[in-house]
Amino acid sequence: MPDLLARPWLRRLAADVALWTTIGLVMAILGPFGSSERSLAERLLYWQICMVGGGFIGVAIDELVRRRVRHFWARLVLSSMGMTPPVTVLVGFTNHFLSPMRLTWANVTEPTFQVFVVCIATMCLRQLAWAQAEAPAPAAGAEPAADPTEAFRRRLSAKRRAANLFAVEAEDHYLRVHTDAGEEQITARFGDALGELSAAPGFQTHRSWWVAASAIDEVTWLRGRGEAKLKNGLVVPISRSNAAPLKAAGWF
């Protein structure tokens, strides 16, 4: 189990389940939307099914939306709207099996608005929680750490010297440097760049690619080949010989 929880996506999923379970417990105690008429035991079961089951649906839909939409509110609204229909069906079936309510179209669709309200509220809480968890917190009174990419950055123009470094790509006798301020081609050897970036958190994913760890959005690996999708949409190849550090870091 410790080895499994070392994987970032499993730790994230466990945190999500804990969040949905906690919200379900609070809803059971409060008894909103007429659920207060049920006994406490029935409310606990009802809200755990609805919140945890609905949470899994929401996480799946939000993962698809997150890959295409970065704006906080646009992502929140799209994810909440996308999860409302299947969660409404889940609530309808839960009502049917835990109470004498008949399983009709009208009974299933009646709580659609209430479901949407709960979805957008809980997904907002989830996005805020993850945004806070992923934000780096500087140590109190600590001196700013030296930038391990400083030596390499001296090769870049002033426009991109202070930009976020995403990746370095070798092209014959040149390097194409990818940053959040655009691309830049410089004259340098890839081996020299790797030496200057050796202390920086990142990975050589291929014989002609180096990627900053903070730039990776997701990694896919299938049949001995892999790809890393970066936060700027760039897709970088991962060779079998360079996959071990990424695997050790829990990316797949």
C-alpha positions, 0 to 999 in steps of 0.5 A: 500500500505505501508503494501504491500511495507513492504514485501521485495520481493515487494520492490525489484520488485518495484525497478526493475520496476523503473530500467527498466522504467528508462532504457526504458526512456533513450533508447527512448531518444537515439533512438538506433537500428533504433528506432530514425525514430519513433516519440518521443511518439512512441519511449517512448511507444515502449521502455517501452513495450520492457524494462519493459516487457523484465525486468519481463521476465529477473527477472523471469529467473534470479530468477531460475538461482540465486538459482543454480548459485552464480558466478556473471558472470556465472549467468549474462551470463546464465540469459541473454541467457535464457531471449533473446529468449522470449524477442526477441519474445516480441520485434517482436510482439511489432514491429508488433503492433506498425509498419507495420512490418509483423509478420514473422519468419525472422522479429521476429528473426532478432534482436536476437543479438541486444536483447542479447546485451541489455539483458546482459547490463541491467542485469549486471546493475541490478546485480551490483545495487542489490549487492551494495544495499545489501552490509552492509555499516558501519557507518562513525567513528562508533566503530565495534559493539559487536558480539551478537553470541560471547558467543555461538561461544566460544563453537566452534573449532578455525576453525569455531569460526570466520566463518559465522554462518548459523544455529543450529540444536538440535540432542538429547543431542548434537547440530549440528552447520552449518557454511560456514566453514562446520558443527560441533557437540558440546555437549550443550543444545538447550535451552542454545544455544537459550539463548546465541543467543537471541540478534543475528538476527535470528529465531527459526524456529522449536523446534530443529532449530535456523537460522541466519537471514542473512543465509536465501535465501528464505522461502516457506509456504504452507498449514500450513507448511514452509521451509527456504532455506539457502544460503548454500543450507540447507533446514530448517523446519518452524513449525506453532508455530514458523512462526509468527516472519518470517511472521512479517519480511516479508518473506512470 
